Amino acid sequence: NLKPYGKKLIFFSPTIRPNPMFNLFDHNFDIQDLNLLLYEIDGIMLFNFHPSSVKYPTVPDFSSYENIQLLNYKGDEINKMLCQIDLLITDYSSIFSDFLIFNKPIIFAKFDHENYIKTKGVYVAYEKDLPGPKVTNWIGILKHMRSIFINRIDEYEKQRNILRTLIYPNLDGDACKRITQSVMSLND
């Protein structure tokens, strides 16, 4: 269990980057601003880089910040942890679709959007289809974190619900019943 009692967990999970020069901590990152906001909202920021990504030599030293942690989770570990997360921050990772099940806020960090689109492309209409604010820097992330946790404004709940229903039309808790019926019908 990652979640200390009462703390808000913010999980930043960027996707794999083909560009070895990409630095997540460019784009107006200020560790003091992040740290102050985390204390204000009683939160913990968790970073988990894609396991196939190039190693980030420019990751700041977070060792003196008790509310900022680097994780090295993969697959199943991430899936088990998602239910504990209060806010997901990602860029182009499909993890957002897994997180939709919980109907909690998502922020999309499109820090190097033009370059990423040129090299990797995306399979959705990024601006229109993704159910969360799209930000171009850390100032935008902190602004939306403040809005979500302090002002309690969640402008994308309806959009998340619509997309969740499209992706998971049978999210009703009856999966075992349907599987049993399907298996039993094999005997017919």
Secondary structure in CASP SS format (residue, H / E / C, confidence):
PFRMAT SS
TARGET T0000
AUTHOR 0000-0000-0000
METHOD secondary structure of the structure
MODEL  1
N C 1.00
L C 1.00
K C 1.00
P C 1.00
Y C 1.00
G C 1.00
K C 1.00
K E 1.00
L E 1.00
I E 1.00
F E 1.00
F E 1.00
S C 1.00
P C 1.00
T C 1.00
I C 1.00
R C 1.00
P C 1.00
N C 1.00
P C 1.00
M C 1.00
F C 1.00
N C 1.00
L C 1.00
F C 1.00
D C 1.00
H C 1.00
N C 1.00
F C 1.00
D C 1.00
I H 1.00
Q H 1.00
D H 1.00
L H 1.00
N H 1.00
L H 1.00
L H 1.00
L H 1.00
Y H 1.00
E H 1.00
I H 1.00
D C 1.00
G E 1.00
I E 1.00
M E 1.00
L E 1.00
F E 1.00
N E 1.00
F C 1.00
H C 1.00
P C 1.00
S C 1.00
S C 1.00
V C 1.00
K C 1.00
Y C 1.00
P C 1.00
T C 1.00
V C 1.00
P C 1.00
D C 1.00
F C 1.00
S C 1.00
S C 1.00
Y C 1.00
E C 1.00
N C 1.00
I E 1.00
Q E 1.00
L E 1.00
L E 1.00
N C 1.00
Y C 1.00
K C 1.00
G H 1.00
D H 1.00
E H 1.00
I H 1.00
N H 1.00
K H 1.00
M H 1.00
L H 1.00
C H 1.00
Q H 1.00
I C 1.00
D C 1.00
L E 1.00
L E 1.00
I E 1.00
T E 1.00
D C 1.00
Y C 1.00
S C 1.00
S C 1.00
I H 1.00
F H 1.00
S H 1.00
D H 1.00
F H 1.00
L H 1.00
I H 1.00
F H 1.00
N C 1.00
K C 1.00
P C 1.00
I E 1.00
I E 1.00
F E 1.00
A E 1.00
K C 1.00
F C 1.00
D C 1.00
H H 1.00
E H 1.00
N H 1.00
Y H 1.00
I H 1.00
K H 1.00
T H 1.00
K C 1.00
G C 1.00
V C 1.00
Y C 1.00
V C 1.00
A C 1.00
Y H 1.00
E H 1.00
K H 1.00
D H 1.00
L C 1.00
P C 1.00
G C 1.00
P C 1.00
K E 1.00
V E 1.00
T C 1.00
N C 1.00
W H 1.00
I H 1.00
G H 1.00
I H 1.00
L H 1.00
K H 1.00
H H 1.00
M H 1.00
R H 1.00
S H 1.00
I H 1.00
F H 1.00
I C 1.00
N C 1.00
R C 1.00
I C 1.00
D C 1.00
E C 1.00
Y C 1.00
E H 1.00
K H 1.00
Q H 1.00
R H 1.00
N H 1.00
I H 1.00
L H 1.00
R H 1.00
T H 1.00
L H 1.00
I H 1.00
Y C 1.00
P C 1.00
N C 1.00
L C 1.00
D C 1.00
G C 1.00
D C 1.00
A H 1.00
C H 1.00
K H 1.00
R H 1.00
I H 1.00
T H 1.00
Q H 1.00
S H 1.00
V H 1.00
M H 1.00
S H 1.00
L H 1.00
N C 1.00
D C 1.00
END
